[in-house]
Amino acid sequence: MTDSIAIHWFRRDLRLEDNASLYYALKSGYPVLPIFIYDTNILDPLPREDRRVVFIHQTVANLKKQLQQLGSDLLVLVGKPVECYQQLLQNFQIAQVYTNKDYEPYAIERDLQVKEVLQKHNICFFSYKDHVVFEHPEVETVEGKPYTVYTPYKNRWLQVLNSFYYKAYPTLKYRSQFWKQEGTAFKYPSLSELGFKEISCEVRAPNLSKDLLLNYAERRDYPALNSTSNLSVHLRFGTISVREVVRQALRVESHAFLNEIIWRDFFSMILSQFPRVVTEAFKPAYEKISWRNNENEFQRWCEGRTGYPLVDAGMRELAATGYMHNRVRMVAASFLTKHLLIDWRWGEAHFAQLLMDYDLASNNGNWQWAAGCGCDAAPYFRIFNPVEQAKKFDPDGEYIKKWVPEYGTLKYPLPIVEHAFARKRALETFKKALSFN
């Protein structure tokens, strides 16, 4: 073999184990140089204090350390991906580039641009499914079209599933194929060199214990309980394989937990097949809704000062940690879109700025679900009562007391709007827009 190398480009797959693209790169016969690019197209618009960037920086550093222990290294570049590849072409004799697919519109466009650059040098660009269990068209209708309703999608997903789709890639079996580093290690830029500040970033370890999986359906909706898997961040950045999650869920027959993975695949498929959802309601009729979009009320919602303690607790948890319990996310999103009649896109953008586990497909899909305008939405007339939700899912007020310590005192604000009035107003507004009256 010549001095030519293959490149594995890490993106949303920050692990060595069970990694589809890395497996095929290592089997290519070429020494494999792993790279990671801090994409300035993504980084530049972000606030300078961003927990996700801190987490990525820590994770990539750990990945680099693991590779160095194998006698290799991780080459980290900073800039626009096309320019980074032009730089790589000057320094290495590249035969092939391997990476895992990303289904977001920007990522698709980015990969096309990189592929064009490589093709001019007769370099093959290979991409593999790794982030999801199924991609379109692996699960589709009998007419060969993408599903637009969740339940039939789920039923077909379960019919198609077999061990082939969640079998682990034995990546480290071929660890000897990593490009060998000689001499000084590649430099790794500090957070400050990337233009970001070091801030506190707590990322909880994944919990796939038998107890959690078996009791997931009964416990998952109670925010005060430690009953969530903490997987969303790890799946978002690929520090755990989705195939590993499926294997664990099937091992104990946790159908409720597996259902969450199917939702994730569903939203990813919707984004890839209907990219207009990034800026538009999936159901066009919902574009006619007369949103109130009161900026003062939106600010109070963002700050957790609505006078509804469950909503406020969730918003404060989000601001303080980058997390929010899923049940509380639904209540907070319903409150913004139904009680305050503020455009779901405002809420989606706020979550996108703060969520540690921010994923465009899931964030967009869940916000459209809450607003009633998505492909598989809560009906417009489903309006969560935040008081009743608190009584049901935080009966002792444990979660609320943690995040809203002044609740029950004169310091806590009165409700921003009365529930019965807000519900009636929302129903009338939605009915008018959707011509149901």
Secondary structure, DSSP 8 states (H G I E B T S, - for coil): --S-EEEEEESS---SSS-HHHHHHHTSSS-EEEEEEEEHHHHTTS-SS-HHHHHHHHHHHHHHHHHHHTT---EEEEE-HHHHHHHHHHH--EEEEEEE---SHHHHHHHHHHHHHHHTTT-EEEEE--SSS--TTSS--TTS----SHHHHHHHHHHH--GGGT----GGGGGGGB----SS------HHHHT--------------HHHHHTHHHHTT-TTSS-S--HHHHHHHTSS-HHHHHHHHHHTT-HHHHHHHHHHHHHHHHHHH-GGGGTS-SSGGGGG------HHHHHHHHHT-SS-HHHHHHHHHHHHHS---HHHHHHHHHIIIIIS---HHHHHHHHHHH-TT--HHHHHHHHHHHHT-STT---TT----HHHHHHHHSTT-HHHHHH-TTTTSTTS---SS-HHHHHHHHHHHHHHHHT--
